[in-house]
Amino acid sequence: MSNPFEQEDREYYVLRNAEEQHSVWPAVIPVPAGWEVVYGPALKPLCQLYIEENWLDMRPKSLRSVLG
């Protein structure tokens, strides 16, 4: 069985958590608690592009709030 996180020809979601961190997630696996779908389903390269264009500050939201 192949790893569902490494299949370029399958559909994925982009997930975001409360800290506004992003993750590429296989569409065939249920979304884990604490995460929401913000993009997809789409092919993995498109999900990665979405993250590159939309997750501009890699710091967790709580840290950004403290540091400004």
C-alpha positions in Angstrom: 0.0 0.0 0.0 1.4 3.4 -1.0 1.6 6.4 1.4 -1.5 8.6 0.8 0.6 11.7 1.7 3.0 11.1 -1.2 0.6 10.5 -4.2 0.9 13.4 -6.6 -2.0 12.3 -8.7 -4.6 12.2 -5.9 -6.8 15.0 -4.5 -5.8 16.8 -1.3 -7.1 19.5 0.9 -5.3 22.4 2.5 -6.2 22.5 6.2 -5.7 25.3 8.7 -5.8 25.1 12.5 -6.6 27.6 15.2 -3.0 28.8 15.1 -3.4 29.5 11.3 -0.9 26.8 10.4 -1.5 25.0 7.1 -1.2 21.4 6.0 -1.7 19.4 2.9 -4.1 16.6 3.7 -5.2 13.6 1.5 -8.9 14.0 0.6 -9.5 10.3 1.3 -8.6 10.6 5.0 -11.1 12.3 7.4 -10.0 15.8 8.5 -8.6 15.7 12.0 -10.3 17.5 14.9 -9.1 21.1 15.2 -8.5 21.6 11.5 -10.7 23.1 8.8 -10.6 22.8 5.0 -9.6 26.1 3.4 -8.9 24.9 -0.1 -9.6 21.9 -2.3 -10.0 19.2 -3.1 -7.3 19.7 -5.7 -4.1 18.1 -6.9 -1.2 18.3 -4.5 0.8 20.9 -6.5 -2.2 23.3 -6.5 -2.6 22.8 -2.8 1.1 23.6 -2.3 0.8 26.7 -4.4 -2.2 27.8 -2.3 -0.1 27.5 0.8 2.8 29.5 -0.7 0.4 32.3 -1.7 -1.7 32.4 1.5 0.5 31.4 4.5 2.8 34.4 4.5 3.7 34.4 8.1 4.8 31.0 9.4 4.7 32.1 13.1 1.7 30.6 15.0 -1.2 33.1 15.5 -0.6 33.2 19.3 3.0 34.2 18.8 2.1 36.9 16.3 -0.4 38.3 18.8 2.3 38.6 21.4 5.0 40.0 19.2 2.8 42.1 17.1 
